[in-house]
Amino acid sequence: SPDSISIGFIDRRGEFVIPPRFQGVGTFGEGLCMAIEAGMGGYIDRSGEWVITPRFAWSGAFREGLAPASLDGRGVGYIDRGGDWVAQPVYRYGGEFGQGLAAVVLEGRTGYIDQGGQLVIPCRYDEGTAFSEGLAAVRLNGRVSYIDKRGDRRIPPRFTAGTTFLLGVALVSEEDRILAIDRTGAILWQIAP
């Protein structure tokens, strides 16, 4: 049964470097990995030692020194590498940090906090991606646009879906077409149909 499964870590030769003793694990981020023991999540280092003892109902990967976490599975906040709260668990959702900001959901709307836990882009969007290459895709009233780290719109809301930028390109949907755009919103090429 899934309750009897134990998870550990192996090296490239298939040898256990951390014996199987966890109910679940995440991925290592910044040298720490979320691991579940007795139904609660905490963080281990690469030797398998607890750095942050298990106490979370849910937690994510460390990025830029912070990780989203929840004590009760309902309110999400952000902890530092010592397990201390930087942003209190008041959000319904908390994404991973990217370029100094993380998407959070409060009262059904998405905004962005900085690494000090301050809301710097108000929660006014229906959805939002992580920042990449200085921009984030945000959805409002069924249309996706791209904003910068100040919350200013850089690409107008004309898409039905959009990804984060990678190497200067994002994929978007515009009606029945899938397009590749650059950071100005110019169409680079049409992928389909």
N, CA and C atoms as an extended XYZ file, in Angstrom:
579
Properties=species:S:1:pos:R:3:atomname:S:1:resname:S:1:resid:I:1 pbc="F F F"
N         0.850       -1.189        0.000 N   SER     1
C         0.000        0.000        0.000 CA  SER     1
C         0.886        1.239        0.000 C   SER     1
N         0.362        2.391       -0.470 N   PRO     2
C         1.170        3.623       -0.496 CA  PRO     2
C         1.681        4.040        0.877 C   PRO     2
N         0.956        3.678        1.944 N   ASP     3
C         1.400        4.053        3.289 CA  ASP     3
C         2.653        3.306        3.714 C   ASP     3
N         2.932        2.157        3.082 N   SER     4
C         4.090        1.371        3.475 CA  SER     4
C         5.315        1.638        2.608 C   SER     4
N         5.197        2.543        1.645 N   ILE     5
C         6.318        2.866        0.769 CA  ILE     5
C         7.299        3.774        1.506 C   ILE     5
N         8.589        3.462        1.380 N   SER     6
C         9.635        4.320        1.926 CA  SER     6
C        10.513        4.787        0.775 C   SER     6
N        10.863        6.064        0.795 N   ILE     7
C        11.640        6.662       -0.287 CA  ILE     7
C        12.981        7.135        0.256 C   ILE     7
N        14.031        6.880       -0.529 N   GLY     8
C        15.368        7.355       -0.206 CA  GLY     8
C        16.006        7.915       -1.466 C   GLY     8
N        17.306        8.099       -1.443 N   PHE     9
C        18.029        8.663       -2.585 CA  PHE     9
C        19.208        7.777       -2.936 C   PHE     9
N        19.437        7.619       -4.236 N   ILE    10
C        20.565        6.824       -4.708 CA  ILE    10
C        21.529        7.710       -5.489 C   ILE    10
N        22.765        7.233       -5.611 N   ASP    11
C        23.743        7.935       -6.439 CA  ASP    11
C        23.702        7.363       -7.859 C   ASP    11
N        24.613        7.785       -8.689 N   ARG    12
C        24.627        7.347      -10.095 CA  ARG    12
C        24.890        5.858      -10.268 C   ARG    12
N        25.497        5.242       -9.267 N   ARG    13
C        25.772        3.799       -9.332 CA  ARG    13
C        24.601        2.976       -8.815 C   ARG    13
N        23.566        3.646       -8.306 N   GLY    14
C        22.417        2.933       -7.756 CA  GLY    14
C        22.553        2.590       -6.290 C   GLY    14
N        23.576        3.139       -5.641 N   GLU    15
C        23.806        2.899       -4.211 CA  GLU    15
C        23.034        3.942       -3.395 C   GLU    15
N        22.406        3.500       -2.310 N   PHE    16
C        21.690        4.441       -1.458 CA  PHE    16
C        22.661        5.389       -0.773 C   PHE    16
N        22.420        6.685       -0.909 N   VAL    17
C        23.187        7.695       -0.180 CA  VAL    17
C        22.348        8.247        0.971 C   VAL    17
N        21.027        8.157        0.832 N   ILE    18
C        20.100        8.448        1.927 CA  ILE    18
C        19.142        7.260        1.962 C   ILE    18
N        19.179        6.466        3.018 N   PRO    19
C        18.343        5.262        3.073 CA  PRO    19
C        16.853        5.588        2.949 C   PRO    19
N        16.071        4.651        2.416 N   PRO    20
C        14.633        4.881        2.280 CA  PRO    20
C        13.938        4.889        3.632 C   PRO    20
N        13.467        6.072        4.016 N   ARG    21
C        12.759        6.200        5.291 CA  ARG    21
C        11.660        7.251        5.241 C   ARG    21
N        11.463        7.881        4.068 N   PHE    22
C        10.490        8.968        3.956 CA  PHE    22
C         9.224        8.497        3.247 C   PHE    22
N         8.091        9.097        3.605 N   GLN    23
C         6.816        8.805        2.950 CA  GLN    23
C         6.701        9.534        1.621 C   GLN    23
N         7.417       10.602        1.474 N   GLY    24
C         7.408       11.395        0.251 CA  GLY    24
C         8.585       12.350        0.272 C   GLY    24
N         9.004       12.785       -0.920 N   VAL    25
C        10.094       13.758       -1.036 CA  VAL    25
C         9.799       14.689       -2.201 C   VAL    25
N        10.432       15.848       -2.166 N   GLY    26
C        10.385       16.776       -3.286 CA  GLY    26
C        11.688       16.668       -4.058 C   GLY    26
N        12.089       17.765       -4.640 N   THR    27
C        13.381       17.822       -5.324 CA  THR    27
C        14.298       18.735       -4.516 C   THR    27
N        15.600       18.512       -4.660 N   PHE    28
C        16.542       19.371       -3.961 CA  PHE    28
C        16.562       20.736       -4.629 C   PHE    28
N        16.493       21.765       -3.816 N   GLY    29
C        16.613       23.144       -4.260 CA  GLY    29
C        17.493       23.873       -3.274 C   GLY    29
N        18.597       24.405       -3.762 N   GLU    30
C        19.520       25.141       -2.909 CA  GLU    30
C        20.024       24.278       -1.755 C   GLU    30
N        20.243       22.988       -2.036 N   GLY    31
C        20.820       22.081       -1.057 CA  GLY    31
C        19.848       21.467       -0.073 C   GLY    31
N        18.573       21.838       -0.157 N   LEU    32
C        17.567       21.286        0.748 CA  LEU    32
C        16.464       20.606       -0.055 C   LEU    32
N        15.863       19.584        0.560 N   CYS    33
C        14.787       18.844       -0.084 CA  CYS    33
C        13.654       18.652        0.915 C   CYS    33
N        12.425       18.916        0.483 N   MET    34
C        11.271       18.639        1.313 CA  MET    34
C        11.144       17.123        1.444 C   MET    34
N        10.925       16.657        2.671 N   ALA    35
C        10.731       15.230        2.917 CA  ALA    35
C         9.606       15.068        3.932 C   ALA    35
N         8.840       13.984        3.768 N   ILE    36
C         7.687       13.734        4.648 CA  ILE    36
C         7.988       12.543        5.541 C   ILE    36
N         7.767       12.754        6.832 N   GLU    37
C         7.919       11.709        7.828 CA  GLU    37
C         6.748       11.827        8.797 C   GLU    37
N         6.084       10.725        9.072 N   ALA    38
C         4.915       10.702        9.969 CA  ALA    38
C         3.846       11.701        9.508 C   ALA    38
N         3.710       11.838        8.189 N   GLY    39
C         2.653       12.672        7.619 CA  GLY    39
C         2.940       14.162        7.575 C   GLY    39
N         4.084       14.593        8.059 N   MET    40
C         4.420       16.017        8.070 CA  MET    40
C         5.697       16.258        7.260 C   MET    40
N         5.777       17.425        6.637 N   GLY    41
C         6.927       17.767        5.820 CA  GLY    41
C         7.922       18.652        6.548 C   GLY    41
N         9.175       18.406        6.256 N   GLY    42
C        10.277       19.226        6.738 CA  GLY    42
C        11.323       19.247        5.640 C   GLY    42
N        12.550       19.637        5.951 N   TYR    43
C        13.602       19.727        4.942 CA  TYR    43
C        14.857       19.022        5.411 C   TYR    43
N        15.418       18.227        4.485 N   ILE    44
C        16.664       17.526        4.753 CA  ILE    44
C        17.770       18.109        3.890 C   ILE    44
N        19.027       17.866        4.327 N   ASP    45
C        20.171       18.236        3.500 CA  ASP    45
C        20.603       17.016        2.676 C   ASP    45
N        21.688       17.127        1.943 N   ARG    46
C        22.118       16.042        1.057 CA  ARG    46
C        22.631       14.806        1.790 C   ARG    46
N        22.822       14.918        3.089 N   SER    47
C        23.207       13.742        3.873 CA  SER    47
C        21.981       13.054        4.477 C   SER    47
N        20.792       13.664        4.304 N   GLY    48
C        19.571       13.091        4.857 CA  GLY    48
C        19.234       13.565        6.251 C   GLY    48
N        20.035       14.490        6.771 N   GLU    49
C        19.785       15.037        8.109 CA  GLU    49
C        18.725       16.138        8.036 C   GLU    49
N        17.881       16.181        9.074 N   TRP    50
C        16.856       17.223        9.136 CA  TRP    50
C        17.505       18.581        9.388 C   TRP    50
N        17.220       19.538        8.538 N   VAL    51
C        17.647       20.919        8.718 CA  VAL    51
C        16.476       21.713        9.289 C   VAL    51
N        15.280       21.416        8.780 N   ILE    52
C        14.035       21.990        9.313 CA  ILE    52
C        13.148       20.802        9.661 C   ILE    52
N        12.873       20.621       10.943 N   THR    53
C        12.128       19.439       11.386 CA  THR    53
C        10.718       19.428       10.803 C   THR    53
N        10.158       18.230       10.576 N   PRO    54
C         8.830       18.113        9.973 CA  PRO    54
C         7.745       18.756       10.828 C   PRO    54
N         7.024       19.696       10.224 N   ARG    55
C         5.885       20.324       10.889 CA  ARG    55
C         4.885       20.903        9.900 C   ARG    55
N         5.143       20.713        8.604 N   PHE    56
C         4.299       21.334        7.587 CA  PHE    56
C         3.342       20.329        6.951 C   PHE    56
N         2.105       20.769        6.738 N   ALA    57
C         1.128       19.954        6.010 CA  ALA    57
C         1.459       19.964        4.521 C   ALA    57
N         2.088       21.029        4.063 N   TRP    58
C         2.489       21.165        2.660 CA  TRP    58
C         3.672       22.117        2.607 C   TRP    58
N         4.614       21.839        1.703 N   SER    59
C         5.737       22.762        1.507 CA  SER    59
C         6.331       22.547        0.125 C   SER    59
N         6.957       23.585       -0.402 N   GLY    60
C         7.536       23.546       -1.734 CA  GLY    60
C         9.056       23.648       -1.684 C   GLY    60
N         9.638       23.775       -2.853 N   ALA    61
C        11.098       23.821       -2.967 CA  ALA    61
C        11.647       25.206       -2.625 C   ALA    61
N        12.871       25.216       -2.112 N   PHE    62
C        13.561       26.477       -1.862 CA  PHE    62
C        14.046       27.065       -3.175 C   PHE    62
N        13.745       28.332       -3.381 N   ARG    63
C        14.237       29.103       -4.508 CA  ARG    63
C        14.545       30.495       -3.978 C   ARG    63
N        15.732       30.960       -4.282 N   GLU    64
C        16.156       32.296       -3.838 CA  GLU    64
C        16.073       32.449       -2.325 C   GLU    64
N        16.371       31.347       -1.607 N   GLY    65
C        16.444       31.384       -0.156 CA  GLY    65
C        15.139       31.213        0.589 C   GLY    65
N        14.016       31.072       -0.125 N   LEU    66
C        12.708       30.942        0.523 CA  LEU    66
C        11.918       29.788       -0.087 C   LEU    66
N        11.007       29.233        0.723 N   ALA    67
C        10.133       28.156        0.241 CA  ALA    67
C         8.712       28.417        0.705 C   ALA    67
N         7.727       28.134       -0.147 N   PRO    68
C         6.336       28.218        0.306 CA  PRO    68
C         6.041       27.053        1.245 C   PRO    68
N         5.239       27.310        2.285 N   ALA    69
C         4.923       26.263        3.253 CA  ALA    69
C         3.584       26.557        3.916 C   ALA    69
N         2.963       25.482        4.409 N   SER    70
C         1.678       25.601        5.096 CA  SER    70
C         1.654       24.683        6.304 C   SER    70
N         1.217       25.204        7.430 N   LEU    71
C         1.093       24.392        8.637 CA  LEU    71
C        -0.183       23.564        8.637 C   LEU    71
N        -1.244       24.101        8.028 N   ASP    72
C        -2.557       23.456        8.090 CA  ASP    72
C        -3.108       23.013        6.739 C   ASP    72
N        -2.370       23.239        5.645 N   GLY    73
C        -2.854       22.864        4.325 CA  GLY    73
C        -3.780       23.894        3.706 C   GLY    73
N        -4.069       24.973        4.423 N   ARG    74
C        -4.959       26.016        3.903 CA  ARG    74
C        -4.228       27.338        3.693 C   ARG    74
N        -3.528       27.813        4.695 N   GLY    75
C        -2.803       29.074        4.590 CA  GLY    75
C        -1.359       28.842        4.213 C   GLY    75
N        -0.897       29.512        3.154 N   VAL    76
C         0.479       29.365        2.674 CA  VAL    76
C         1.261       30.638        2.960 C   VAL    76
N         2.474       30.474        3.460 N   GLY    77
C         3.401       31.575        3.666 CA  GLY    77
C         4.766       31.155        3.156 C   GLY    77
N         5.809       31.869        3.555 N   TYR    78
C         7.170       31.572        3.094 CA  TYR    78
C         8.110       31.494        4.276 C   TYR    78
N         8.960       30.455        4.232 N   ILE    79
C         9.955       30.262        5.283 CA  ILE    79
C        11.349       30.455        4.714 C   ILE    79
N        12.274       30.815        5.611 N   ASP    80
C        13.678       30.899        5.215 CA  ASP    80
C        14.370       29.576        5.528 C   ASP    80
N        15.660       29.499        5.281 N   ARG    81
C        16.401       28.240        5.457 CA  ARG    81
C        16.517       27.810        6.923 C   ARG    81
N        16.160       28.674        7.832 N   GLY    82
C        16.122       28.313        9.245 CA  GLY    82
C        14.748       27.845        9.689 C   GLY    82
N        13.763       27.888        8.761 N   GLY    83
C        12.398       27.484        9.086 CA  GLY    83
C        11.546       28.584        9.671 C   GLY    83
N        12.083       29.824        9.693 N   ASP    84
C        11.333       30.960       10.234 CA  ASP    84
C        10.464       31.591        9.154 C   ASP    84
N         9.314       32.092        9.554 N   TRP    85
C         8.387       32.730        8.613 CA  TRP    85
C         8.905       34.091        8.177 C   TRP    85
N         9.006       34.298        6.879 N   VAL    86
C         9.327       35.597        6.294 CA  VAL    86
C         8.026       36.266        5.869 C   VAL    86
N         7.095       35.467        5.340 N   ALA    87
C         5.741       35.920        5.016 CA  ALA    87
C         4.792       34.964        5.725 C   ALA    87
N         3.926       35.498        6.548 N   GLN    88
C         3.006       34.679        7.328 CA  GLN    88
C         2.086       33.864        6.412 C   GLN    88
N         1.608       32.702        6.880 N   PRO    89
C         0.774       31.820        6.055 CA  PRO    89
C        -0.671       32.315        5.926 C   PRO    89
N        -0.832       33.394        5.169 N   VAL    90
C        -2.157       33.993        4.975 CA  VAL    90
C        -2.687       33.807        3.551 C   VAL    90
N        -1.879       33.235        2.665 N   TYR    91
C        -2.261       33.112        1.262 CA  TYR    91
C        -2.894       31.755        0.982 C   TYR    91
N        -3.746       31.704       -0.013 N   ARG    92
C        -4.361       30.445       -0.422 CA  ARG    92
C        -3.397       29.620       -1.266 C   ARG    92
N        -2.483       30.283       -1.949 N   TYR    93
C        -1.488       29.626       -2.787 CA  TYR    93
C        -0.222       30.466       -2.749 C   TYR    93
N         0.921       29.799       -2.870 N   GLY    94
C         2.193       30.498       -2.967 CA  GLY    94
C         3.108       29.757       -3.925 C   GLY    94
N         3.561       30.437       -4.965 N   GLY    95
C         4.471       29.837       -5.938 CA  GLY    95
C         5.917       29.999       -5.516 C   GLY    95
N         6.796       29.391       -6.281 N   GLU    96
C         8.221       29.517       -6.002 CA  GLU    96
C         8.716       30.893       -6.439 C   GLU    96
N         9.765       31.369       -5.768 N   PHE    97
C        10.347       32.652       -6.119 CA  PHE    97
C        11.090       32.563       -7.438 C   PHE    97
N        11.026       33.634       -8.201 N   GLY    98
C        11.765       33.784       -9.442 CA  GLY    98
C        12.055       35.252       -9.640 C   GLY    98
N        13.307       35.590       -9.763 N   GLN    99
C        13.736       36.972       -9.962 CA  GLN    99
C        13.245       37.895       -8.850 C   GLN    99
N        13.263       37.369       -7.616 N   GLY   100
C        12.939       38.188       -6.444 CA  GLY   100
C        11.476       38.312       -6.107 C   GLY   100
N        10.582       37.697       -6.891 N   LEU   101
C         9.144       37.778       -6.635 CA  LEU   101
C         8.508       36.394       -6.695 C   LEU   101
N         7.393       36.240       -5.978 N   ALA   102
C         6.622       34.991       -6.017 CA  ALA   102
C         5.149       35.326       -6.147 C   ALA   102
N         4.446       34.536       -6.956 N   ALA   103
C         2.998       34.694       -7.107 CA  ALA   103
C         2.303       34.156       -5.867 C   ALA   103
N         1.317       34.913       -5.368 N   VAL   104
C         0.501       34.487       -4.232 CA  VAL   104
C        -0.961       34.731       -4.568 C   VAL   104
N        -1.842       33.963       -3.930 N   VAL   105
C        -3.284       34.134       -4.131 CA  VAL   105
C        -3.911       34.503       -2.797 C   VAL   105
N        -4.636       35.600       -2.807 N   LEU   106
C        -5.351       36.085       -1.633 CA  LEU   106
C        -6.762       36.439       -2.067 C   LEU   106
N        -7.739       35.851       -1.403 N   GLU   107
C        -9.150       36.085       -1.738 CA  GLU   107
C        -9.440       35.843       -3.215 C   GLU   107
N        -8.835       34.782       -3.763 N   GLY   108
C        -9.113       34.379       -5.133 CA  GLY   108
C        -8.412       35.176       -6.217 C   GLY   108
N        -7.553       36.096       -5.846 N   ARG   109
C        -6.842       36.930       -6.821 CA  ARG   109
C        -5.346       36.760       -6.646 C   ARG   109
N        -4.604       36.861       -7.758 N   THR   110
C        -3.162       36.662       -7.750 CA  THR   110
C        -2.413       37.989       -7.763 C   THR   110
N        -1.380       38.062       -6.939 N   GLY   111
C        -0.458       39.191       -6.912 CA  GLY   111
C         0.936       38.646       -6.662 C   GLY   111
N         1.883       39.514       -6.305 N   TYR   112
C         3.274       39.091       -6.126 CA  TYR   112
C         3.866       39.726       -4.879 C   TYR   112
N         4.630       38.899       -4.134 N   ILE   113
C         5.357       39.399       -2.972 CA  ILE   113
C         6.845       39.398       -3.277 C   ILE   113
N         7.570       40.234       -2.522 N   ASP   114
C         9.028       40.251       -2.656 CA  ASP   114
C         9.638       39.339       -1.587 C   ASP   114
N        10.959       39.263       -1.540 N   GLN   115
C        11.646       38.362       -0.619 CA  GLN   115
C        11.557       38.806        0.833 C   GLN   115
N        11.078       40.008        1.066 N   GLY   116
C        10.827       40.465        2.428 CA  GLY   116
C         9.412       40.151        2.888 C   GLY   116
N         8.617       39.519        2.005 N   GLY   117
C         7.244       39.162        2.345 CA  GLY   117
C         6.235       40.256        2.083 C   GLY   117
N         6.678       41.352        1.453 N   GLN   118
C         5.782       42.478        1.176 CA  GLN   118
C         5.060       42.284       -0.156 C   GLN   118
N         3.765       42.569       -0.171 N   LEU   119
C         2.985       42.515       -1.405 CA  LEU   119
C         3.380       43.725       -2.247 C   LEU   119
N         4.032       43.473       -3.384 N   VAL   120
C         4.533       44.573       -4.214 CA  VAL   120
C         3.733       44.754       -5.503 C   VAL   120
N         3.022       43.724       -5.932 N   ILE   121
C         2.077       43.830       -7.050 CA  ILE   121
C         0.749       43.336       -6.491 C   ILE   121
N        -0.251       44.219       -6.401 N   PRO   122
C        -1.520       43.868       -5.753 CA  PRO   122
C        -2.185       42.625       -6.344 C   PRO   122
N        -2.943       41.940       -5.502 N   CYS   123
C        -3.688       40.742       -5.922 CA  CYS   123
C        -4.912       41.188       -6.717 C   CYS   123
N        -4.728       41.287       -8.041 N   ARG   124
C        -5.818       41.734       -8.905 CA  ARG   124
C        -6.012       40.848      -10.126 C   ARG   124
N        -5.168       39.834      -10.288 N   TYR   125
C        -5.239       38.970      -11.469 CA  TYR   125
C        -5.942       37.660      -11.156 C   TYR   125
N        -6.513       37.038      -12.190 N   ASP   126
C        -7.144       35.727      -12.028 CA  ASP   126
C        -6.084       34.648      -11.835 C   ASP   126
N        -4.945       34.766      -12.535 N   GLU   127
C        -3.829       33.829      -12.436 CA  GLU   127
C        -2.540       34.551      -12.783 C   GLU   127
N        -1.413       33.953      -12.409 N   GLY   128
C        -0.122       34.524      -12.767 CA  GLY   128
C         0.971       33.484      -12.706 C   GLY   128
N         1.945       33.588      -13.611 N   THR   129
C         3.087       32.674      -13.616 CA  THR   129
C         4.232       33.279      -12.812 C   THR   129
N         5.294       32.517      -12.667 N   ALA   130
C         6.518       33.031      -12.065 CA  ALA   130
C         7.164       34.027      -13.026 C   ALA   130
N         7.983       34.912      -12.487 N   PHE   131
C         8.733       35.834      -13.334 CA  PHE   131
C         9.907       35.112      -13.965 C   PHE   131
N        10.147       35.415      -15.223 N   SER   132
C        11.275       34.880      -15.963 CA  SER   132
C        11.670       35.927      -16.985 C   SER   132
N        12.951       36.234      -17.023 N   GLU   133
C        13.462       37.248      -17.949 CA  GLU   133
C        12.732       38.582      -17.788 C   GLU   133
N        12.369       38.893      -16.533 N   GLY   134
C        11.771       40.187      -16.212 CA  GLY   134
C        10.284       40.311      -16.442 C   GLY   134
N         9.621       39.242      -16.923 N   LEU   135
C         8.186       39.301      -17.213 CA  LEU   135
C         7.455       38.109      -16.610 C   LEU   135
N         6.158       38.313      -16.322 N   ALA   136
C         5.275       37.229      -15.881 CA  ALA   136
C         4.000       37.303      -16.697 C   ALA   136
N         3.465       36.139      -17.049 N   ALA   137
C         2.169       36.075      -17.731 CA  ALA   137
C         1.082       36.157      -16.671 C   ALA   137
N         0.098       37.031      -16.886 N   VAL   138
C        -1.026       37.152      -15.962 CA  VAL   138
C        -2.329       37.091      -16.750 C   VAL   138
N        -3.332       36.461      -16.132 N   ARG   139
C        -4.646       36.356      -16.764 CA  ARG   139
C        -5.624       37.244      -16.007 C   ARG   139
N        -6.398       38.002      -16.770 N   LEU   140
C        -7.452       38.836      -16.209 CA  LEU   140
C        -8.598       38.853      -17.206 C   LEU   140
N        -9.782       38.501      -16.732 N   ASN   141
C       -10.984       38.467      -17.576 CA  ASN   141
C       -10.795       37.613      -18.823 C   ASN   141
N       -10.119       36.470      -18.662 N   GLY   142
C        -9.975       35.524      -19.760 CA  GLY   142
C        -8.874       35.825      -20.760 C   GLY   142
N        -8.125       36.890      -20.550 N   ARG   143
C        -7.046       37.253      -21.479 CA  ARG   143
C        -5.721       37.316      -20.747 C   ARG   143
N        -4.667       36.867      -21.433 N   VAL   144
C        -3.328       36.852      -20.857 CA  VAL   144
C        -2.517       38.014      -21.413 C   VAL   144
N        -1.863       38.711      -20.501 N   SER   145
C        -0.910       39.762      -20.867 CA  SER   145
C         0.372       39.477      -20.093 C   SER   145
N         1.384       40.291      -20.305 N   TYR   146
C         2.654       40.141      -19.585 CA  TYR   146
C         2.967       41.440      -18.861 C   TYR   146
N         3.379       41.292      -17.582 N   ILE   147
C         3.729       42.454      -16.766 CA  ILE   147
C         5.200       42.374      -16.385 C   ILE   147
N         5.758       43.553      -16.036 N   ASP   148
C         7.131       43.584      -15.540 CA  ASP   148
C         7.114       43.527      -14.017 C   ASP   148
N         8.276       43.604      -13.390 N   LYS   149
C         8.387       43.435      -11.954 CA  LYS   149
C         7.842       44.615      -11.144 C   LYS   149
N         7.478       45.683      -11.804 N   ARG   150
C         6.783       46.791      -11.133 CA  ARG   150
C         5.272       46.634      -11.246 C   ARG   150
N         4.826       45.646      -12.047 N   GLY   151
C         3.393       45.445      -12.265 CA  GLY   151
C         2.871       46.183      -13.474 C   GLY   151
N         3.760       46.829      -14.223 N   ASP   152
C         3.347       47.547      -15.435 CA  ASP   152
C         3.174       46.569      -16.588 C   ASP   152
N         2.115       46.756      -17.357 N   ARG   153
C         1.853       45.888      -18.499 CA  ARG   153
C         2.843       46.184      -19.613 C   ARG   153
N         3.514       45.132      -20.101 N   ARG   154
C         4.488       45.255      -21.189 CA  ARG   154
C         3.983       44.658      -22.497 C   ARG   154
N         3.122       43.650      -22.412 N   ILE   155
C         2.512       43.049      -23.604 CA  ILE   155
C         1.012       43.024      -23.345 C   ILE   155
N         0.210       43.625      -24.244 N   PRO   156
C        -1.229       43.752      -23.996 CA  PRO   156
C        -1.968       42.409      -23.894 C   PRO   156
N        -3.166       42.419      -23.300 N   PRO   157
C        -3.941       41.199      -23.068 CA  PRO   157
C        -4.682       40.715      -24.319 C   PRO   157
N        -3.970       40.011      -25.176 N   ARG   158
C        -4.629       39.532      -26.397 CA  ARG   158
C        -4.571       38.019      -26.550 C   ARG   158
N        -3.998       37.320      -25.562 N   PHE   159
C        -3.821       35.879      -25.664 CA  PHE   159
C        -4.804       35.136      -24.765 C   PHE   159
N        -5.081       33.877      -25.125 N   THR   160
C        -5.932       33.034      -24.284 CA  THR   160
C        -5.095       32.191      -23.318 C   THR   160
N        -3.801       32.038      -23.599 N   ALA   161
C        -2.877       31.328      -22.712 CA  ALA   161
C        -1.465       31.808      -23.017 C   ALA   161
N        -0.556       31.638      -22.036 N   GLY   162
C         0.830       32.042      -22.247 CA  GLY   162
C         1.762       31.379      -21.256 C   GLY   162
N         2.982       31.096      -21.707 N   THR   163
C         3.995       30.481      -20.851 CA  THR   163
C         4.980       31.547      -20.370 C   THR   163
N         5.893       31.141      -19.495 N   THR   164
C         6.978       32.026      -19.089 CA  THR   164
C         7.984       32.129      -20.242 C   THR   164
N         8.804       33.159      -20.196 N   PHE   165
C         9.836       33.343      -21.216 CA  PHE   165
C        11.046       32.474      -20.919 C   PHE   165
N        11.620       31.924      -21.969 N   LEU   166
C        12.852       31.156      -21.889 CA  LEU   166
C        13.670       31.492      -23.116 C   LEU   166
N        14.879       31.990      -22.899 N   LEU   167
C        15.768       32.403      -23.991 CA  LEU   167
C        15.086       33.421      -24.905 C   LEU   167
N        14.311       34.326      -24.294 N   GLY   168
C        13.678       35.405      -25.045 CA  GLY   168
C        12.405       35.048      -25.773 C   GLY   168
N        11.882       33.837      -25.574 N   VAL   169
C        10.691       33.377      -26.299 CA  VAL   169
C         9.657       32.820      -25.320 C   VAL   169
N         8.376       33.133      -25.570 N   ALA   170
C         7.263       32.533      -24.831 CA  ALA   170
C         6.276       31.972      -25.846 C   ALA   170
N         5.604       30.907      -25.473 N   LEU   171
C         4.545       30.346      -26.311 CA  LEU   171
C         3.213       30.874      -25.824 C   LEU   171
N         2.366       31.284      -26.777 N   VAL   172
C         1.050       31.828      -26.449 CA  VAL   172
C         0.004       31.236      -27.375 C   VAL   172
N        -1.240       31.318      -26.921 N   SER   173
C        -2.390       30.945      -27.739 CA  SER   173
C        -3.146       32.213      -28.075 C   SER   173
N        -3.482       32.357      -29.337 N   GLU   174
C        -4.285       33.489      -29.776 CA  GLU   174
C        -5.396       32.908      -30.636 C   GLU   174
N        -6.601       32.854      -30.045 N   GLU   175
C        -7.739       32.184      -30.670 CA  GLU   175
C        -7.362       30.738      -30.976 C   GLU   175
N        -7.230       30.348      -32.236 N   ASP   176
C        -6.928       28.950      -32.557 CA  ASP   176
C        -5.485       28.752      -33.016 C   ASP   176
N        -4.625       29.737      -32.770 N   ARG   177
C        -3.227       29.634      -33.197 CA  ARG   177
C        -2.310       29.552      -31.989 C   ARG   177
N        -1.237       28.777      -32.135 N   ILE   178
C        -0.172       28.748      -31.125 CA  ILE   178
C         1.007       29.481      -31.739 C   ILE   178
N         1.491       30.487      -31.000 N   LEU   179
C         2.529       31.374      -31.515 CA  LEU   179
C         3.720       31.425      -30.576 C   LEU   179
N         4.862       31.759      -31.121 N   ALA   180
C         6.041       32.090      -30.330 CA  ALA   180
C         6.207       33.596      -30.427 C   ALA   180
N         6.356       34.251      -29.256 N   ILE   181
C         6.523       35.710      -29.242 CA  ILE   181
C         7.826       36.073      -28.561 C   ILE   181
N         8.295       37.303      -28.848 N   ASP   182
C         9.468       37.813      -28.139 CA  ASP   182
C         9.009       38.684      -26.982 C   ASP   182
N         9.955       39.285      -26.282 N   ARG   183
C         9.636       40.062      -25.073 CA  ARG   183
C         8.892       41.364      -25.346 C   ARG   183
N         8.750       41.738      -26.615 N   THR   184
C         7.935       42.913      -26.946 CA  THR   184
C         6.519       42.506      -27.344 C   THR   184
N         6.291       41.192      -27.486 N   GLY   185
C         4.987       40.702      -27.935 CA  GLY   185
C         4.922       40.450      -29.430 C   GLY   185
N         6.025       40.735      -30.139 N   ALA   186
C         6.054       40.501      -31.584 CA  ALA   186
C         6.051       38.994      -31.859 C   ALA   186
N         5.297       38.601      -32.882 N   ILE   187
C         5.213       37.190      -33.251 CA  ILE   187
C         6.489       36.802      -34.001 C   ILE   187
N         7.154       35.757      -33.489 N   LEU   188
C         8.367       35.256      -34.124 CA  LEU   188
C         8.029       34.196      -35.158 C   LEU   188
N         7.118       33.294      -34.788 N   TRP   189
C         6.648       32.275      -35.727 CA  TRP   189
C         5.367       31.661      -35.200 C   TRP   189
N         4.616       31.056      -36.111 N   GLN   190
C         3.393       30.357      -35.766 CA  GLN   190
C         3.711       28.872      -35.703 C   GLN   190
N         3.302       28.229      -34.599 N   ILE   191
C         3.594       26.815      -34.419 CA  ILE   191
C         2.452       25.944      -34.936 C   ILE   191
N         1.214       26.320      -34.647 N   ALA   192
C         0.049       25.547      -35.082 CA  ALA   192
C        -1.160       26.460      -35.137 C   ALA   192
N        -2.186       26.153      -35.865 N   PRO   193
C        -2.258       25.146      -36.935 CA  PRO   193
C        -1.605       25.670      -38.188 C   PRO   193
